[in-house]
Amino acid sequence: MRTMTLSKLLIGSLLSLSFFRFSFYGTLFLLEIFLLIVVFHSLLFRKRDENLDSEPLGSPESNSFRKKVTHYLLLLAIISIIGGVFRGATFTDQIKGSALVFFTLINYLGLRNLTKLRADLVTTAFIGFALSGFIGFVVQPNEYARTEVWKFGFSYGLTYLIVIFLMLQNRFRRKPYQYILISYGFLALFLGTRSLGLCIILTGSFLLIGSRKIESRDRVVETPNFIKTLGALTLISILALATSSIYGIAAKQGFLGEESREQYIQQGTGDYGPIIGGRTEPIIALFAVSQSPIFGHGYGADSEIEMYEKANKFFQKHNYRVNIQLIQSRNEGRIPQHSYILNYWISYGIVGLFFWIFIFRALLRAAIKDIWSSSGTSPLILYVTILTSWNMLFSPFGAIVRLEFALILVLVESIFANRKIGFTL
C-alpha cells in the first residue's frame, strides 16, 4: 500500500512539471529528458535472454498495440531523416521532424514503464498533467496563454480534472453529474473554446444516454460485435449533428456572446458553413497534399505560391472571405498544418496518414470496449477519443501534444491490457 501511494505521488509530481520547457532545436521538455533516461535504463538492464518483443506487461492485444505504435513511430523518424537528405532540407528541419516522432515514442514508452499500465497510475498521470497547466501558467506561461488565459491557460487542464472527478467512484453514472458536464460544455462554448465545448457536450450526452445498470463488475469483457460498434458510431454521429445544430442556433442568436456571434456569422457565410470557414488552414494544406500524396513535402516545407492561389480561388468560389496573405504570413511562408493528420501526411508522406488511421481505429476500439464492458462508459477514454478525433482534423500537433498524446496511448493500451476496467484512485 505504501509503495503504491509513493508511486502515485511520484508519477503525479513528475507529470505536474510537464510545463518546464527550454529551446533546443525547437521546444524540449524537462520531463522528456527524464523519460528518455527511463527508457534507456529499461533497455540497458533488460535481461539478456529477453528481446525487445518480450514484454511482461499487458495482454497479447495490448502488446500488439505497443509493437505497432513503436514500429510506426520509428518508421516515421527514418522517413524524416532519409526524406530530408534527398530534399536537401536544413539540418534544423531534419532534427525537428525526427524529434517530433522520436520523443512521442520516448514519452509513450517511458510513461508506459512508469505506470505499468495500471489504471490508477494512468489516472494519476492525467491528473498531474492537468495540474501542470495551472502551475505552468504561473511559473512559465507561454505566449498564447498570456493573451488568451482561458483558452490556452486553464480550459484543457480543468476539463481533464472535471472528467476524472466524474470518473472516480463511478459518479458519472448519476445524472446530476452528467448534466453538470453538459452545462460545463456550454460554458466553454460561451467562453470561446468552441471545439472543446462541443467535445465536452458530446461526452456528457453520450454518458447520459449510454449509462446503464451494471449487474456484475467481474464479468469478462467481450469484444464488441459489429452491431454494437455500428450502433455506437451511429449514436455518436447523431449527437455530433445535434450538438452542432444547437451551437449554430445559439451562436447566431447571440446566446454565446457577441464575439461568438460575429465570428460565427463571418465564418458561416460560405456555402459549407463554419465547418470550412472556421478551419481554413487545413483546406490549404489539402492542396499541398494533393501535389505529393505519397511522399509528402517533408517537415517544415515551404509552401508554393500556386498552392495558396488555388486555395484562394476555392474560397472565393464558395463565398468565403479569407485573408490568404495573413495566413501565409502567419505560417512564415510554410505549409500550414493545423491538423494532426495533415501535419504527419505532409511531413512524412502517406505513412503518416496510415499512422493516424491506425490510431483512430485503436481509440474507437478502446472506447467501445470500455463502453460495453462491465464497468460501463468511461468518461476519460470517451472524452479523449472525441477530442483527439477532432484534433486529428483541425488542431496543430504542438510540442506539448507529444506528452498528452503519449498519455492517451498509454490509456488506450491500459484498456486493452485489463479485463476489468475501472479507474479509481
C-alpha positions, 0 to 999 in steps of 0.5 A: 500500500505504501509503495503504491501511494509513493508511486502515485505521488511520484508519477503525479509530481513528475507529470505536474512539471510537464510545463518546464520547457527550454529551446533546443532545436525547437521546444524540449521538455524537462520531463522528456529528458527524464523519460528518455533516461527511463527508457534507456535504463529499461533497455540497458538492464533488460535481461539478456535472454529477453528481446525487445518483443518480450514484454511482461506487461499487458495482454497479447492485444495490448502488446500488439498495440505497443509493437505497432505504435513503436514500429510506426513511430520509428518508421516515421523518424527514418522517413524524416531523416532519409526524406530530408537528405534527398530534399536537401532540407536544413539540418534544423528541419531534419532534427525537428521532424525526427524529434517530433516522432522520436520523443512521442515514442520516448514519452509513450514508452517511458510513461508506459514503464512508469505506470505499468499500465495500471489504471490508477497510475494512468489516472494519476498521470492525467491528473498531474498533467492537468495540474501542470497547466495551472502551475505552468501558467504561473511559473512559465506561461507561454505566449498564447496563454498570456493573451488568451488565459482561458483558452490556452491557460486553464480550459484543457487542464480543468476539463481533464480534472472535471472528467476524472472527478466524474470518473472516480467512484463511478459518479458519472453514472448519476445524472446530476453529474452528467448534466453538470458536464453538459452545462460545463460544455456550454460554458466553454462554448460561451467562453470561446473554446468552441471545439472543446465545448462541443467535445465536452457536450458530446461526452456528457450526452453520450454518458447520459444516454449510454449509462446503464445498470451494471449487474456484475463488475467481474464479468469478462469483457467481450469484444464488441460485435459489429452491431454494437460498434455500428450502433455506437458510431451511429449514436455518436454521429447523431449527437455530433449533428445535434450538438452542432445544430444547437451551437449554430442556433445559439451562436447566431442568436447571440446566446454565446456572446457577441464575439461568438456571434460575429465570428460565427456569422463571418465564418458561416457565410460560405456555402459549407458553413463554419465547418470550412470557414472556421478551419481554413488552414487545413483546406490549404494544406489539402492542396499541398497534399494533393501535389505529393500524396505519397511522399509528402513535402517533408517537415517544415516545407515551404509552401508554393505560391500556386498552392495558396492561389488555388486555395484562394480561388476555392474560397472565393468560389464558395463565398468565403472571405479569407485573408490568404496573405495573413495566413501565409504570413502567419505560417512564415511562408510554410505549409500550414498544418493545423491538423494532426493528420495533415501535419504527419501526411505532409511531413512524412508522406502517406505513412503518416496518414496510415499512422493516424488511421491506425490510431483512430481505429485503436481509440474507437476500439478502446472506447467501445470496449470500455463502453460495453464492458462491465464497468460501463462508459468511461468518461476519460477514454470517451472524452479523449477519443472525441477530442483527439478525433477532432484534433486529428482534423483541425488542431496543430500537433504542438510540442506539448501534444507529444506528452498528452498524446503519449498519455492517451496511448498509454490509456488506450493500451491500459484498456486493452491490457485489463479485463476489468476496467475501472479507474479509481484512485 
